Amino acid sequence: MDAKGWHSRGYLPHFDSQDTVQFVTFRLGDSLPARLAAQLSASDTPETSTEEMLDRGLGACWLKRPDIARLVEDALLIFDGQRYRLLAWTIMPNHVHVLISTMPTAPLGAVVGSWKRFTAREANLLLNRTGVFWQADYWDRFIRNDEHFDATVSYIDLNPIKAGLVREPRLWPWGSARFKNS
């Protein structure tokens, strides 16, 4: 599989390259009501506004269930070092943030698609439900430099605090911050 560079599947533009570190966010299918999602996409700062809304914990928030969060975290970790290098992550109640560098044989879209397909199928089984689990697309941004990298890791680590879920990053059970020395 080859990296696609800049491309779109009709939703968001994506940049896929084995030479970049990517910040990826994907969210549950019901995390933002359609009306609200349309308003946010028309906003001057859609990314910031979307993150603020996601942190409010809208939707069913299936990822706050330990069995579902563990399923997602295990899926992120299983091919770390083989298909990609997982640099930082946090699993929030209705969305996931990942900082990743992909290997030449595993383009970003294939990696994220694999995570979403597997976890959707398994989570729906655990929840005894059918239907959409993840929102169709994902958001990504390539990391420009060391300062951007550091700011992104900090954002990922601090997201549970910003959302009012814990008081210290290391206390959040579904993220890479818990593995860092204080």
Contacts in CASP RR format, 6 or more apart in sequence:
PFRMAT RR
TARGET T0000
AUTHOR 0000-0000-0000
METHOD contacts of the structure
MODEL  1
MDAKGWHSRGYLPHFDSQDTVQFVTFRLGDSLPARLAAQLSASDTPETST
EEMLDRGLGACWLKRPDIARLVEDALLIFDGQRYRLLAWTIMPNHVHVLI
STMPTAPLGAVVGSWKRFTAREANLLLNRTGVFWQADYWDRFIRNDEHFD
ATVSYIDLNPIKAGLVREPRLWPWGSARFKNS
1 105 0 8 1.000
1 106 0 8 1.000
1 107 0 8 1.000
1 110 0 8 1.000
2 107 0 8 1.000
3 16 0 8 1.000
3 17 0 8 1.000
3 18 0 8 1.000
3 102 0 8 1.000
3 104 0 8 1.000
3 107 0 8 1.000
3 108 0 8 1.000
4 14 0 8 1.000
4 16 0 8 1.000
4 107 0 8 1.000
5 14 0 8 1.000
5 15 0 8 1.000
5 16 0 8 1.000
5 17 0 8 1.000
6 13 0 8 1.000
6 14 0 8 1.000
6 15 0 8 1.000
7 13 0 8 1.000
7 14 0 8 1.000
7 16 0 8 1.000
8 14 0 8 1.000
9 137 0 8 1.000
11 136 0 8 1.000
11 137 0 8 1.000
12 137 0 8 1.000
12 138 0 8 1.000
12 139 0 8 1.000
12 140 0 8 1.000
14 108 0 8 1.000
14 109 0 8 1.000
14 140 0 8 1.000
15 22 0 8 1.000
15 140 0 8 1.000
15 142 0 8 1.000
16 102 0 8 1.000
16 107 0 8 1.000
16 108 0 8 1.000
16 109 0 8 1.000
17 142 0 8 1.000
18 102 0 8 1.000
18 103 0 8 1.000
18 104 0 8 1.000
18 107 0 8 1.000
20 101 0 8 1.000
20 142 0 8 1.000
20 143 0 8 1.000
21 87 0 8 1.000
21 99 0 8 1.000
21 100 0 8 1.000
21 101 0 8 1.000
21 142 0 8 1.000
21 143 0 8 1.000
21 149 0 8 1.000
22 99 0 8 1.000
22 100 0 8 1.000
22 101 0 8 1.000
22 102 0 8 1.000
22 108 0 8 1.000
22 140 0 8 1.000
22 141 0 8 1.000
22 142 0 8 1.000
22 143 0 8 1.000
23 97 0 8 1.000
23 98 0 8 1.000
23 99 0 8 1.000
23 140 0 8 1.000
23 141 0 8 1.000
23 142 0 8 1.000
23 143 0 8 1.000
23 152 0 8 1.000
23 156 0 8 1.000
24 97 0 8 1.000
24 98 0 8 1.000
24 99 0 8 1.000
24 100 0 8 1.000
24 108 0 8 1.000
24 112 0 8 1.000
24 138 0 8 1.000
24 139 0 8 1.000
24 140 0 8 1.000
25 51 0 8 1.000
25 95 0 8 1.000
25 96 0 8 1.000
25 97 0 8 1.000
25 98 0 8 1.000
25 138 0 8 1.000
25 139 0 8 1.000
25 140 0 8 1.000
26 95 0 8 1.000
26 96 0 8 1.000
26 112 0 8 1.000
26 115 0 8 1.000
26 116 0 8 1.000
26 134 0 8 1.000
26 135 0 8 1.000
26 138 0 8 1.000
26 139 0 8 1.000
27 54 0 8 1.000
27 94 0 8 1.000
27 95 0 8 1.000
27 96 0 8 1.000
27 134 0 8 1.000
27 135 0 8 1.000
28 59 0 8 1.000
28 60 0 8 1.000
28 61 0 8 1.000
28 62 0 8 1.000
28 63 0 8 1.000
28 94 0 8 1.000
28 95 0 8 1.000
28 133 0 8 1.000
28 134 0 8 1.000
28 135 0 8 1.000
29 132 0 8 1.000
29 133 0 8 1.000
29 134 0 8 1.000
29 135 0 8 1.000
30 58 0 8 1.000
30 59 0 8 1.000
30 60 0 8 1.000
30 94 0 8 1.000
30 132 0 8 1.000
31 54 0 8 1.000
31 57 0 8 1.000
31 58 0 8 1.000
31 59 0 8 1.000
31 94 0 8 1.000
31 95 0 8 1.000
31 135 0 8 1.000
32 40 0 8 1.000
32 50 0 8 1.000
32 53 0 8 1.000
32 54 0 8 1.000
32 58 0 8 1.000
32 135 0 8 1.000
33 58 0 8 1.000
36 53 0 8 1.000
36 58 0 8 1.000
37 50 0 8 1.000
40 46 0 8 1.000
40 49 0 8 1.000
40 50 0 8 1.000
40 53 0 8 1.000
43 49 0 8 1.000
47 139 0 8 1.000
50 139 0 8 1.000
54 92 0 8 1.000
54 94 0 8 1.000
54 95 0 8 1.000
55 92 0 8 1.000
55 159 0 8 1.000
55 162 0 8 1.000
55 163 0 8 1.000
56 163 0 8 1.000
57 92 0 8 1.000
57 93 0 8 1.000
57 94 0 8 1.000
57 163 0 8 1.000
58 94 0 8 1.000
59 94 0 8 1.000
60 94 0 8 1.000
61 93 0 8 1.000
61 94 0 8 1.000
62 68 0 8 1.000
62 94 0 8 1.000
62 123 0 8 1.000
62 127 0 8 1.000
62 133 0 8 1.000
63 69 0 8 1.000
63 72 0 8 1.000
63 91 0 8 1.000
63 92 0 8 1.000
63 93 0 8 1.000
63 94 0 8 1.000
63 95 0 8 1.000
63 96 0 8 1.000
63 174 0 8 1.000
64 93 0 8 1.000
66 173 0 8 1.000
67 126 0 8 1.000
68 123 0 8 1.000
68 126 0 8 1.000
68 127 0 8 1.000
69 91 0 8 1.000
69 173 0 8 1.000
69 174 0 8 1.000
70 174 0 8 1.000
71 119 0 8 1.000
71 122 0 8 1.000
71 123 0 8 1.000
71 126 0 8 1.000
72 91 0 8 1.000
72 96 0 8 1.000
72 115 0 8 1.000
72 119 0 8 1.000
72 123 0 8 1.000
72 174 0 8 1.000
73 89 0 8 1.000
73 91 0 8 1.000
73 174 0 8 1.000
73 175 0 8 1.000
75 115 0 8 1.000
75 118 0 8 1.000
75 119 0 8 1.000
76 86 0 8 1.000
76 89 0 8 1.000
76 96 0 8 1.000
76 98 0 8 1.000
76 115 0 8 1.000
77 86 0 8 1.000
79 106 0 8 1.000
79 111 0 8 1.000
80 86 0 8 1.000
81 103 0 8 1.000
82 103 0 8 1.000
83 102 0 8 1.000
83 103 0 8 1.000
83 105 0 8 1.000
83 106 0 8 1.000
83 111 0 8 1.000
84 100 0 8 1.000
84 101 0 8 1.000
84 102 0 8 1.000
84 103 0 8 1.000
84 106 0 8 1.000
84 111 0 8 1.000
85 100 0 8 1.000
85 101 0 8 1.000
85 103 0 8 1.000
86 98 0 8 1.000
86 99 0 8 1.000
86 100 0 8 1.000
86 176 0 8 1.000
87 99 0 8 1.000
87 100 0 8 1.000
87 101 0 8 1.000
87 153 0 8 1.000
87 176 0 8 1.000
88 97 0 8 1.000
88 98 0 8 1.000
88 99 0 8 1.000
88 152 0 8 1.000
88 153 0 8 1.000
88 156 0 8 1.000
88 157 0 8 1.000
88 176 0 8 1.000
88 177 0 8 1.000
89 96 0 8 1.000
89 97 0 8 1.000
89 98 0 8 1.000
89 99 0 8 1.000
89 156 0 8 1.000
89 175 0 8 1.000
89 176 0 8 1.000
90 96 0 8 1.000
90 97 0 8 1.000
90 156 0 8 1.000
90 157 0 8 1.000
90 159 0 8 1.000
90 160 0 8 1.000
90 172 0 8 1.000
90 174 0 8 1.000
90 175 0 8 1.000
90 176 0 8 1.000
90 177 0 8 1.000
91 174 0 8 1.000
91 175 0 8 1.000
92 159 0 8 1.000
92 160 0 8 1.000
92 163 0 8 1.000
92 165 0 8 1.000
92 174 0 8 1.000
93 163 0 8 1.000
93 165 0 8 1.000
97 155 0 8 1.000
97 156 0 8 1.000
97 159 0 8 1.000
98 156 0 8 1.000
99 143 0 8 1.000
99 149 0 8 1.000
99 152 0 8 1.000
99 153 0 8 1.000
99 156 0 8 1.000
100 108 0 8 1.000
100 111 0 8 1.000
102 108 0 8 1.000
102 111 0 8 1.000
108 140 0 8 1.000
109 138 0 8 1.000
112 138 0 8 1.000
112 140 0 8 1.000
116 133 0 8 1.000
116 134 0 8 1.000
116 138 0 8 1.000
119 133 0 8 1.000
119 134 0 8 1.000
120 132 0 8 1.000
120 133 0 8 1.000
120 134 0 8 1.000
123 133 0 8 1.000
124 130 0 8 1.000
124 131 0 8 1.000
124 133 0 8 1.000
143 149 0 8 1.000
143 152 0 8 1.000
156 175 0 8 1.000
156 176 0 8 1.000
156 177 0 8 1.000
157 169 0 8 1.000
157 175 0 8 1.000
157 176 0 8 1.000
157 177 0 8 1.000
157 180 0 8 1.000
158 169 0 8 1.000
160 166 0 8 1.000
160 169 0 8 1.000
160 171 0 8 1.000
160 172 0 8 1.000
161 167 0 8 1.000
161 168 0 8 1.000
161 169 0 8 1.000
165 172 0 8 1.000
166 172 0 8 1.000
168 182 0 8 1.000
169 177 0 8 1.000
169 178 0 8 1.000
169 180 0 8 1.000
170 177 0 8 1.000
170 178 0 8 1.000
170 180 0 8 1.000
170 182 0 8 1.000
171 178 0 8 1.000
172 178 0 8 1.000
END
